[in-house]
Amino acid sequence: MSPKPHLFFRNPVEGKVRYQQSSRFMGTPDDPEEEKNYAPMKEVFRNCRETFFSDQRVRIQNRNPSINIPAHLEYIEIHFFDAFNSGKFENFYRARFGLAPVTFKNFNGIVIFAITDNELFQFFINQINQFINYSGPTENPPFDKHILFIKEFYFLSTERIIEYPELKSYVILNMLKNPELFTNYTQPIEKRLLAYLDQLGVEYHNYENNEQIELIEIPAGILTEIIDNFDIIHSVNSYSAGIIRPSVFNTPIREYGFTISNSEDELPIIGIIDTGIDNNTPLAPIIINRGNEFDLTNTSPVLDEANHGSAVALLAALGTRLIPNHIGQFESDAKLLSIKAMNGQSGPVKISEVEDAIRNAYSKYNCKIFTLTIIFDQPLKNNARISEYAYTLDRLAYDLDVLIFIAAGNNTELTEGLLNPRPINYPLHFTDSKRNICSPADSMNNIVIGAVSDNFENNGVYVLSPDINFPASYTRKFNFAFNDIIKNSKRISKHLSKPDIACPGGDVDQSISSEHTGIKVLSTRQGLFYDRDCGTSLSAPLMANLAARIIRTYPTLGNNMQSVKALIINSAFEPKFRNVFKDIGINSKRLIGKGIPDTEKAIFSNDNSATLLLEDTITPGQIQTYQLHIPEYLQNLTKTGSVIEISATICYKFKPVQESHIAYCPVCIAFGFFNNKEINNQKGGYIKLNAGISWSEDYYFGTKILSNCQKITFRLSKTILAREQFVLRLAVNCKLHKLLNQNQKSELNKENPFSLVIALSELPNKGELSGNLYSELEAINNLENIADLEAILDNEA
């Protein structure tokens, strides 16, 4: 089958209606609620009260008056039995108790409040005291019943502000972000803090948005004093970054043996955020750096002392073209911009410098694709908030429309037992939280890559995993362990997982060697031109290469990187793992996301499979619908049962809400395929094609964590298609998160762009296909050749 270009879906919007969901309230129980035993809760509150005032006294005693801080502010950390609904209760807590929310943790079940009115806060304490002392019926108690939703509470002490287990060379101070407190607290205290850091000679960087301050190599004593005294700091983290390799095996090949044949072509640019790209390799003609620009290490961006960035760059530019044979001339799919963030195996990586480098690369070179394989080396805790690094990268993707390919991180501990080391017990080792992804692999607007064991050279008989399409032994899993916090599955997006996809990254064998199982990569070691290596840091650039190939084929898609992301994810397939992961209680999506991308499907359609791309915008509170016409020739096929498969993926970028764990993704855009009827908020049974096909995301419960990347796959029979007269209704809805406050809702109430990829494939009958689907779809829908559109624009210019 000859490849055909993908097609823009240009069928017009058929209608727009207000999106309203019917109530799912099932009524009240007939039996009256039993009187609850609050004795254990009273005991918890007594202990919390005692600890609160004790920690408050300690903080006051630890203040250093000689620092001359212009104002002080105190905080209370409240743990609720369920997620705190800021949309409903934020103003109540402010007006009733003098508490203003600062940040939300543990899926919004933990809220840090600033105490903004001492008199009202004393009223809150009085309610606690009355509850503890009251022994009567709870029907009309003398205390405010809102406190019954509180599980426990604590004073925000220095010990609670510090979130890191061990002080590293790089520290992030997370600052008070609340507009009502900016003038009297944030601004004057931050000004004094920066002056104090200057006075002490501490290296720092403060963000323009007043959200964070980075500190480099700060002594523990000074850091503690700063946390003790400057009350605009609500949390502190500390990280180190590094190149984490499970194993490297030198391959004794004594020449590079290849040249790049198209270095003069206009190609997409990939920014390689790594250890530099050595210009004493055949990659030199496609490195676009001028002088020492984009060097964050004060060395050179075209020097790779760590022998890492050059290997990443080769895979990003040429993909797998050099595997297995590297001799000859090869085309590159991209040019390379070396962004050197580290010059050794480990060290501090400053988020602010990476952010500035990405912004500058975009501004100077219109660089839209980046690889990021140098990540923080500490695994994220189960159910941790989105990390500071991920938040920064999500903002960049939203602001600049870039797409960063982020490695999920590698596990280096692949043996167990001290006296007689043996390989880890695959896959049981994945259940340990130390196998969680590392920051910033929790980024949502970008694309996170895990690894499967394949090395493109038939290494299946050697690898530690059961098969080449299984997750590699070193790859990391999603850190959200939903069952620890949320019991109701309808409050969890079934689409939410990191990594987003997985790609071959090689693996190790039973001796923890990659001699036969690693991927062949470029080496900058003297006398060794190639290594065998494995890791997610090899998977990520391979997917960046796929993005470059898509843009090279369809240049206009460089203007919408979420479309590129959607094409890659929609092409992915999920391998069959039998019960290997189910038996240990791990959803395989936590390791491979949506699956392994199919390169050919991501780039091309064919006679029997057409990929359509809908790029549009939608306003919160709306449903908009489109007609999708299905070719009637399918009715004449001799095949029984399903005749067509539809796979669809929506991707959209959002402005992240850093302070909210649950509403970090503040917008839900969902889609669905329905029967040939007008869609106007009807209940699902009226408009569903069948019982198993509905909205991609069911956002009803306010405390649901949303996903901005949703994929569905289903099949349709001739009977269903004929019933609908071969016309489907495609619907898209949009809704703001219910846990946003009114100010946030007002800011986000605007047009939201989205990219929806729809792949339609004719199903074979005894291996035979008609070869008509692509052309028939073109004939009955308003479709536009994506590649031709760019050619038309070029001709007009």
C-alpha positions in Angstrom: 0.0 0.0 0.0 1.4 3.3 -1.0 1.5 6.0 1.7 -1.0 8.9 1.5 -1.0 12.2 3.3 -3.1 12.8 6.4 -6.1 15.1 5.9 -7.5 18.1 7.7 -11.1 17.6 8.7 -13.0 20.6 7.4 -16.6 19.6 7.9 -18.3 22.7 9.3 -19.5 23.0 12.9 -23.1 21.9 12.7 -24.3 23.5 15.9 -23.3 25.0 19.2 -25.4 24.6 22.4 -24.9 25.3 26.1 -23.3 22.3 27.9 -25.5 21.3 30.8 -25.3 18.0 32.8 -28.3 16.5 34.4 -28.2 15.9 38.1 -27.0 12.5 39.3 -28.4 12.9 42.8 -30.1 9.7 43.7 -32.3 11.1 46.6 -32.0 10.8 50.3 -32.0 7.5 52.3 -35.2 6.5 54.0 -33.5 5.7 57.3 -32.3 8.6 59.5 -28.5 8.9 59.9 -27.2 7.3 63.1 -25.7 9.6 65.7 -21.9 9.6 65.1 -19.4 8.9 67.8 -17.1 12.0 67.8 -15.0 11.0 70.7 -12.0 9.9 68.6 -12.2 13.0 66.5 -12.3 15.2 69.7 -9.1 13.5 70.9 -7.4 14.2 67.5 -8.5 17.8 67.7 -7.1 18.2 71.3 -3.7 16.9 70.1 -3.8 19.1 67.0 -4.6 22.2 69.2 -1.8 21.5 71.6 0.7 20.9 68.8 -0.5 23.9 66.9 0.2 26.4 69.7 3.4 24.6 70.7 4.8 24.9 67.1 3.6 28.5 66.9 5.5 29.4 70.0 8.7 27.7 68.7 8.5 29.7 65.4 8.1 33.0 67.2 11.1 32.1 69.4 13.2 31.1 66.4 12.8 34.5 64.7 15.9 36.6 64.4 14.9 40.2 65.0 18.2 41.5 63.7 17.2 40.6 60.1 14.5 43.4 60.3 11.7 41.6 58.4 9.0 44.2 57.7 6.0 41.9 58.3 5.1 38.4 59.6 2.4 36.0 58.5 1.3 32.7 60.0 -0.3 29.6 58.3 -2.4 26.7 59.3 -2.3 23.4 57.4 -5.8 21.7 57.4 -6.4 18.1 56.4 -9.9 17.5 55.2 -11.8 14.2 55.0 -12.3 14.9 51.3 -11.1 17.4 48.7 -11.7 21.0 49.7 -14.0 22.6 47.2 -12.6 26.1 46.8 -15.4 27.1 44.4 -17.9 26.7 47.2 -16.0 27.3 50.4 -13.0 29.5 49.7 -14.9 32.8 50.4 -16.7 31.2 53.4 -13.4 30.3 55.1 -12.0 33.8 54.4 -15.1 35.6 55.7 -15.9 33.3 58.6 -12.5 32.1 59.8 -10.0 34.7 58.5 -8.3 32.0 56.4 -7.1 32.5 52.8 -6.0 29.4 50.8 -2.4 29.5 49.6 -1.8 26.0 48.1 -3.5 22.6 47.8 -1.9 19.2 48.3 -2.9 15.5 48.3 -5.6 16.0 45.6 -6.8 19.1 47.4 -7.4 17.1 50.6 -4.7 19.2 52.4 -4.9 23.0 52.2 -2.4 25.5 53.6 -4.3 28.7 54.6 -2.7 32.1 55.5 -4.2 33.5 58.7 -5.3 36.9 57.4 -7.5 38.0 60.3 -6.5 37.1 63.8 -10.0 37.9 65.3 -11.8 35.7 62.9 -9.1 33.0 63.3 -9.7 33.1 67.1 -13.4 32.5 66.2 -12.2 29.4 64.3 -10.3 28.2 67.4 -13.3 28.8 69.5 -15.3 26.5 67.3 -12.7 23.8 67.7 -12.9 24.3 71.5 -16.6 24.2 71.6 -16.7 21.0 69.6 -14.1 19.4 71.9 -16.1 20.4 75.0 -19.6 19.7 73.7 -21.3 16.4 74.6 -24.9 17.0 73.5 -26.7 15.9 70.3 -25.2 17.0 66.9 -28.5 18.1 65.4 -28.1 21.8 66.5 -24.7 22.1 68.1 -23.3 25.4 69.4 -20.2 25.1 67.0 -20.0 25.7 63.3 -20.7 22.3 61.7 -18.2 23.1 58.9 -15.4 22.0 61.2 -16.7 18.4 61.1 -15.2 18.2 57.6 -11.8 18.7 59.1 -9.7 15.6 59.8 -6.8 17.3 61.5 -4.9 20.6 61.5 -1.3 21.8 62.2 0.7 25.0 62.4 2.9 25.4 59.4 6.2 25.0 61.0 9.7 25.0 59.5 9.6 21.2 59.6 6.4 21.1 57.6 7.7 23.7 55.1 10.7 21.5 54.3 9.5 18.8 51.8 12.9 17.4 50.8 14.4 14.3 52.6 18.0 15.4 52.0 19.5 18.8 51.2 21.0 18.9 47.8 22.9 21.7 46.0 19.8 23.1 44.3 17.0 24.5 46.4 13.6 25.9 45.4 11.7 28.3 47.7 8.0 28.3 46.8 6.5 31.6 47.6 3.2 33.0 48.8 1.0 33.5 45.7 -2.2 35.3 46.7 -3.1 38.7 45.2 -4.9 39.9 48.4 -1.7 39.4 50.4 0.8 40.8 47.8 1.0 44.4 48.9 1.2 43.9 52.7 3.2 40.7 52.8 4.7 39.2 49.6 6.2 42.3 48.1 7.9 43.8 51.2 9.1 40.4 52.6 10.5 39.3 49.3 12.3 42.6 48.9 14.0 42.1 52.3 14.7 38.4 51.5 16.6 39.3 48.3 18.5 41.9 50.1 19.4 39.4 52.8 20.6 36.9 50.2 22.8 39.5 48.6 24.2 40.4 52.0 25.1 36.8 52.7 26.5 36.3 49.2 24.1 33.4 48.4 23.7 32.6 44.7 20.0 32.9 43.7 17.5 33.5 41.0 14.1 35.0 41.6 11.3 34.4 39.1 9.5 37.4 37.6 6.1 36.1 38.6 7.1 36.0 42.3 6.3 32.3 42.6 9.8 30.8 43.3 13.3 31.6 44.2 16.2 29.3 43.4 19.2 28.9 45.7 22.5 27.3 44.8 24.9 25.7 47.2 23.3 27.2 50.3 24.5 26.0 53.7 21.9 24.1 55.8 22.1 26.6 58.7 21.4 29.6 56.5 18.6 27.9 54.7 16.9 27.0 58.1 17.3 30.6 59.3 15.6 31.9 56.1 12.7 29.4 56.4 12.4 30.3 60.1 12.0 34.0 59.4 10.6 34.8 56.0 7.0 34.0 56.2 6.2 34.1 52.5 7.8 30.7 52.0 5.2 27.9 52.2 7.3 25.0 50.9 10.9 24.2 50.1 12.3 21.5 47.9 15.8 20.4 47.1 17.0 18.4 44.0 20.0 17.2 42.2 20.1 16.3 38.5 22.1 13.7 36.7 22.6 11.3 33.8 21.2 8.0 35.1 22.3 5.0 33.1 21.4 1.5 33.9 24.4 0.1 32.0 26.9 1.0 29.2 28.9 -1.5 27.1 31.5 -0.2 24.7 31.2 -1.4 21.2 34.7 -1.6 19.5 33.8 0.1 16.2 36.8 2.3 15.1 35.1 4.8 12.8 31.9 6.8 12.6 31.5 5.7 9.0 28.7 8.0 8.0 28.0 11.5 6.7 24.9 13.6 6.6 23.7 14.3 3.0 21.2 17.1 3.5 22.8 19.5 5.9 21.9 22.4 3.6 18.2 21.7 3.6 15.7 23.6 5.6 14.8 21.2 8.4 12.9 21.4 11.7 15.1 22.3 14.7 15.4 20.2 17.8 16.8 21.7 21.0 18.9 19.1 22.8 18.9 20.0 26.5 21.8 17.8 27.6 25.5 17.7 28.1 26.5 19.3 24.8 26.8 17.9 21.2 30.4 17.1 20.2 31.2 18.9 16.9 34.1 16.5 16.3 31.5 14.0 15.0 29.6 13.7 11.7 26.8 15.7 13.4 28.8 18.9 13.1 27.2 20.1 9.8 23.7 20.2 11.4 24.6 21.9 14.7 23.3 25.5 14.4 24.9 27.0 17.5 26.8 30.2 17.0 29.7 30.5 19.3 29.0 29.7 22.9 25.3 30.6 22.8 23.0 28.2 24.8 25.8 27.1 27.1 24.7 27.1 30.7 27.9 25.6 32.0 30.6 28.1 31.0 32.3 25.5 28.9 31.2 25.0 25.3 27.9 23.7 23.8 29.8 21.7 21.2 31.8 19.8 23.7 30.3 16.7 25.3 32.6 15.6 28.2 29.9 13.4 29.7 29.4 11.3 26.5 25.7 11.6 26.6 24.3 14.6 24.6 25.9 13.5 21.4 24.2 10.1 21.6 20.8 11.8 22.3 21.4 14.2 19.4 22.1 11.4 16.9 18.9 9.6 17.7 16.9 12.9 17.5 18.3 13.8 14.1 18.5 10.5 12.4 16.3 8.2 14.4 17.2 4.5 13.8 18.8 5.0 10.4 22.3 3.9 11.7 20.9 0.7 13.2 22.3 -1.8 12.4 24.5 -0.5 9.6 26.1 2.9 10.1 28.2 3.1 6.9 27.2 5.5 4.2 25.4 8.8 3.6 22.2 9.5 5.6 19.5 12.1 5.6 18.8 14.0 8.8 15.3 14.8 9.8 16.3 17.8 11.8 19.0 20.3 12.6 20.3 20.5 16.2 20.6 23.3 18.7 22.8 22.2 21.6 21.5 23.6 24.9 24.2 22.5 27.3 22.7 22.2 30.8 25.4 20.0 32.4 29.0 19.3 31.7 29.4 16.2 33.9 27.5 13.2 35.1 25.6 15.1 37.8 25.2 18.6 39.3 22.7 21.3 39.8 20.4 22.2 36.9 18.6 25.5 37.4 15.0 25.5 36.2 15.1 29.2 35.5 18.1 28.8 33.2 16.4 25.9 31.3 13.3 28.1 31.0 15.3 31.1 29.6 17.1 28.8 27.2 13.9 27.4 25.8 12.4 30.8 25.4 15.5 32.1 23.7 15.7 29.1 21.4 12.1 29.7 20.4 12.6 33.4 19.9 15.8 33.2 18.0 15.4 30.0 15.9 11.7 29.3 16.2 12.7 26.0 17.8 9.5 24.1 18.6 10.8 20.6 19.5 13.1 19.9 22.5 14.5 16.8 24.2 15.0 16.8 28.0 16.8 13.8 29.3 18.7 15.4 32.2 16.1 15.3 35.0 16.1 15.3 38.7 17.2 12.0 40.1 14.8 11.7 43.1 11.6 9.7 42.4 8.4 11.6 43.0 6.5 10.6 46.1 3.2 8.8 45.7 0.5 11.3 44.9 2.8 14.3 45.1 1.7 17.6 43.6 2.9 18.5 40.1 6.6 19.5 40.6 8.0 23.0 40.1 10.0 21.8 37.1 7.0 20.3 35.4 4.9 23.4 36.1 7.6 25.6 34.4 7.7 23.3 31.3 3.9 23.2 31.2 3.8 27.0 31.2 6.3 27.1 28.4 4.3 24.7 26.3 1.2 26.9 26.9 3.0 30.2 26.2 5.1 29.2 23.2 3.4 26.2 21.6 6.5 24.1 22.0 6.6 20.4 22.7 9.3 19.0 25.0 10.1 15.2 24.9 10.9 14.3 28.5 12.5 11.1 29.6 10.6 9.3 32.4 13.8 8.5 34.2 15.8 5.3 34.8 16.1 2.9 37.7 19.7 2.0 38.3 19.1 -0.5 41.1 18.5 -3.6 39.0 19.9 -6.2 41.4 18.8 -7.3 44.8 20.6 -9.2 47.6 23.9 -8.1 49.1 25.9 -11.3 49.5 24.7 -13.0 46.2 23.4 -10.2 44.0 20.8 -11.3 41.5 18.6 -9.5 39.0 15.5 -7.8 40.3 12.2 -9.7 40.5 10.6 -8.5 37.3 7.9 -7.1 37.3 7.4 -7.1 41.1 10.1 -4.4 41.5 7.7 -1.8 39.9 5.5 -1.9 42.9 8.1 0.0 45.0 7.6 3.8 45.1 11.3 4.4 44.5 10.5 3.2 40.9 8.2 6.3 40.4 8.9 8.8 37.7 11.2 11.7 38.4 10.6 15.5 38.0 9.7 16.9 35.4 8.2 13.7 34.0 4.9 14.7 35.6 4.5 17.5 32.9 1.1 17.4 31.3 1.3 19.9 28.3 4.4 18.1 27.0 5.0 14.5 26.2 6.8 12.0 28.6 8.5 8.9 27.2 9.0 5.6 29.0 10.9 2.6 27.5 10.2 -0.9 26.3 13.0 -3.4 26.0 13.4 -3.5 22.2 16.7 -2.3 20.7 15.7 -2.7 17.0 18.1 -5.7 16.7 16.1 -8.7 17.9 17.3 -8.7 21.4 14.3 -10.5 22.8 16.1 -13.7 23.8 18.4 -11.8 26.1 16.3 -9.1 27.8 15.4 -9.1 31.5 11.7 -8.4 30.7 9.5 -11.2 29.2 9.5 -9.7 25.7 10.8 -6.8 23.7 7.5 -4.9 23.9 7.3 -5.2 27.7 8.4 -2.2 29.8 12.1 -2.2 30.1 13.4 -3.3 33.5 14.7 0.2 34.3 11.8 2.4 33.2 9.7 4.3 35.7 6.0 4.3 36.6 3.4 7.0 37.2 3.5 8.3 40.8 -0.2 8.7 41.2 -1.4 5.8 43.4 -5.1 6.8 43.3 -6.4 4.1 45.6 -4.3 5.6 48.4 -6.4 8.8 48.4 -9.5 8.5 46.2 -11.9 5.6 46.5 -14.4 6.7 43.9 -13.1 5.7 40.4 -15.4 8.2 38.7 -13.2 10.9 40.2 -10.1 9.7 38.4 -9.6 10.4 34.7 -9.0 7.0 33.1 -6.8 8.8 30.6 -4.4 10.3 33.2 -1.0 8.5 33.2 2.7 9.2 32.8 4.6 8.4 30.8 2.3 9.3 27.8 3.9 6.6 25.6 6.8 4.2 25.5 9.5 3.6 22.9 12.3 1.1 22.4 15.2 2.0 24.7 17.1 -1.3 24.9 17.4 -3.2 28.2 19.9 -5.2 30.3 20.2 -9.0 30.4 20.4 -11.4 33.4 24.0 -10.2 34.1 22.8 -6.6 34.1 24.8 -5.9 30.9 23.7 -4.2 27.7 26.3 -5.9 25.5 23.6 -7.7 23.5 20.5 -5.7 24.6 21.4 -2.1 24.4 20.8 0.4 21.6 23.8 1.3 19.4 24.6 5.0 20.1 27.2 7.5 19.2 30.2 7.8 21.5 32.6 10.7 22.1 35.1 8.6 24.1 38.5 8.6 22.5 39.0 5.6 20.3 35.4 4.4 20.8 33.0 5.6 18.2 29.9 3.7 19.3 28.5 2.4 22.6 25.7 0.2 23.5 23.4 1.9 26.0 19.9 1.7 27.3 17.5 4.1 29.0 14.6 6.4 28.6 17.1 9.0 27.6 17.3 7.1 24.3 13.6 6.6 23.9 12.8 10.4 24.3 15.0 11.6 21.3 13.6 8.8 19.1 10.1 10.3 19.7 11.5 13.8 19.1 12.7 12.4 15.7 9.2 11.2 14.9 7.9 14.7 15.7 10.5 16.2 13.3 9.5 13.7 10.6 5.9 14.7 11.0 6.7 18.4 10.7 9.1 17.7 7.8 6.2 16.0 6.0 3.5 18.5 7.1 5.3 21.9 7.8 2.1 23.6 8.7 1.7 21.4 11.8 4.7 23.2 13.2 2.2 25.9 14.1 0.3 23.6 16.4 2.4 21.2 18.4 -0.5 19.7 20.2 -1.5 18.3 16.7 1.9 16.7 16.5 1.4 15.2 20.0 -2.0 13.9 19.1 -0.8 12.2 15.9 2.0 10.4 17.8 -0.2 9.2 20.6 -3.1 8.2 18.4 -0.7 5.9 16.4 0.3 4.0 19.5 -0.7 0.4 20.2 -0.9 -1.4 23.5 0.9 -4.7 23.6 -0.7 -7.8 25.2 0.8 -8.3 28.6 -1.5 -11.1 29.7 -1.9 -10.9 33.5 1.8 -10.0 34.2 1.0 -6.6 35.7 -2.6 -7.2 36.7 -1.5 -9.9 39.1 0.7 -7.5 41.0 -1.9 -4.7 41.1 -0.3 -2.3 38.6 -2.1 -0.9 35.6 0.3 -1.2 32.7 -0.7 2.3 31.6 1.4 3.6 34.6 4.4 2.2 32.7 3.7 2.7 29.0 0.9 5.2 28.9 -1.1 4.9 25.6 1.4 2.4 24.3 4.1 2.2 21.6 3.8 4.6 18.6 3.7 3.2 15.1 5.9 5.5 13.1 4.3 4.7 9.7 0.8 5.4 11.1 1.9 8.6 12.8 3.2 10.1 9.5 1.0 8.6 6.7 -2.4 7.3 5.9 -3.0 4.6 3.2 -5.8 3.3 1.0 -7.4 1.4 3.8 -6.7 3.8 6.7 -7.2 7.5 6.8 -6.1 9.9 9.5 -8.1 13.1 9.9 -7.1 16.1 11.9 -9.6 18.6 13.4 -8.1 21.8 14.7 -10.6 24.1 16.3 -11.4 26.1 19.4 -14.2 25.9 22.0 -15.5 28.1 24.8 -16.2 26.7 28.3 -19.9 25.8 28.7 -20.4 24.7 25.1 -21.0 21.6 23.0 -20.2 21.8 19.3 -21.0 19.1 16.8 -19.8 18.0 13.4 -21.1 15.4 10.9 -18.7 12.6 9.9 -19.9 10.7 6.8 -18.9 7.1 6.5 -18.6 5.4 3.1 -21.6 3.3 2.2 -19.5 0.8 0.2 -18.8 -0.8 3.6 -22.4 -2.1 3.5 -21.5 -4.3 0.5 -18.5 -6.0 2.1 -18.9 -9.7 2.7 -17.4 -9.4 6.1 -19.7 -10.0 9.1 -19.5 -8.1 12.4 -17.5 -5.0 12.7 -16.2 -3.4 9.4 -14.5 -0.3 10.6 -12.3 0.7 13.5 -12.1 4.3 14.7 -9.3 5.5 17.0 -9.3 9.1 18.1 -7.1 11.3 20.4 -7.6 14.8 21.7 -4.8 16.9 23.0 -4.9 20.5 24.2 -2.7 22.7 26.2 -3.8 24.6 29.3 -2.6 27.3 31.6 -1.7 25.4 34.7 -3.0 26.3 38.1 0.1 25.5 40.2 -1.5 26.0 43.7 -4.3 23.4 43.1 -3.5 19.7 43.0 -6.8 18.6 41.6 -7.5 21.6 39.4 -4.0 21.9 38.0 -5.6 21.1 34.6 -8.4 23.7 34.9 -10.2 22.9 31.6 -11.9 19.7 30.5 -12.3 19.3 26.7 -13.9 16.0 25.9 -15.3 14.4 22.7 -17.4 11.6 21.5 -19.0 9.9 18.5 -22.8 9.6 18.6 -25.7 8.5 16.5 -27.2 10.7 13.8 -29.4 12.9 16.0 -29.1 16.4 17.1 -27.0 16.6 20.3 -28.5 19.0 22.9 -27.6 17.7 26.4 -29.7 14.5 26.0 -29.0 11.6 28.3 -26.4 9.1 27.0 -28.9 6.4 26.1 -30.6 8.6 23.5 -27.5 9.5 21.6 -25.1 6.6 22.1 -24.1 4.5 19.1 -24.0 1.6 21.5 -23.6 1.1 25.3 -19.8 1.2 25.2 -19.3 4.4 23.2 -19.7 7.7 25.0 -17.8 10.9 25.9 -14.1 10.4 26.2 -14.1 12.1 29.6 -17.1 12.1 32.0 -16.5 15.2 34.1 -19.3 15.4 36.6 -17.8 15.1 40.1 -16.1 18.4 41.1 -13.1 16.7 42.7 -12.1 14.9 39.5 -8.5 15.1 38.3 -8.6 15.9 34.5 -6.4 14.8 31.6 -5.7 16.9 28.6 -4.8 13.9 26.5 -7.6 11.4 25.9 -7.8 8.5 23.5 -10.6 6.1 22.6 -10.9 3.2 20.2 -14.0 1.3 19.1 -15.4 -0.7 16.2 -18.7 -0.4 14.3 -20.8 -3.0 12.5 -22.7 -2.6 9.2 -25.9 -2.8 11.2 -25.1 0.3 13.3 -23.8 2.2 10.3 -26.9 1.5 8.2 -29.1 2.4 11.2 -27.5 5.8 11.2 -27.6 6.2 7.4 -23.7 6.2 7.5 -23.5 9.5 9.3 -22.0 9.9 12.8 -22.2 13.0 15.0 -18.8 14.1 16.4 -19.3 16.2 19.5 -16.8 18.2 21.6 -17.7 19.7 25.0 -15.8 22.1 27.2 -16.1 22.8 30.9 -14.1 24.6 33.5 -13.0 22.7 36.6 -15.5 23.0 39.4 -12.9 23.6 42.1 -11.7 26.9 40.6 -12.6 30.1 42.4 -14.5 32.8 40.7 -11.4 34.9 39.7 -9.8 31.8 38.1 -13.0 31.0 36.2 -13.2 34.5 34.9 -9.6 34.4 33.7 -10.0 31.0 32.0 -13.4 31.7 30.4 -12.1 32.1 26.8 -11.6 30.2 23.6 -9.5 27.0 24.0 -7.8 25.5 21.0 -7.8 21.7 20.7 -6.4 19.1 18.3 -8.5 16.0 17.6 -7.0 13.2 15.5 -9.4 10.6 14.0 -8.0 7.4 12.4 -10.5 5.3 10.5 -9.4 1.9 9.3 -11.3 -0.8 7.3 -11.1 -4.1 9.0 -9.9 -7.0 6.9 -12.0 -9.9 5.8 -9.8 -13.0 5.7 -6.8 -10.8 5.2 -8.4 -8.9 2.3 -9.1 -5.2 2.1 -10.9 -3.2 -0.5 -8.5 -0.3 -0.9 -11.4 2.2 -1.1 -11.7 3.8 2.4 -9.3 6.8 1.9 -10.7 7.9 -1.5 -14.3 7.4 -0.4 -13.9 9.4 2.7 -12.4 12.2 0.6 -15.3 12.1 -1.7 -18.1 12.5 0.9 -16.5 14.8 3.5 -14.8 18.2 3.3 -11.2 17.1 3.8 -8.0 18.9 2.9 -4.6 17.4 2.2 -2.3 18.7 4.9 0.8 18.4 2.7 -0.9 20.1 -0.3 -2.0 23.0 1.9 1.6 23.9 2.6 2.5 23.6 -1.1 -0.4 25.9 -2.0 0.8 28.5 0.5 4.4 28.2 -0.8 3.2 28.7 -4.4 1.1 31.8 -3.4 4.1 33.3 -1.6 
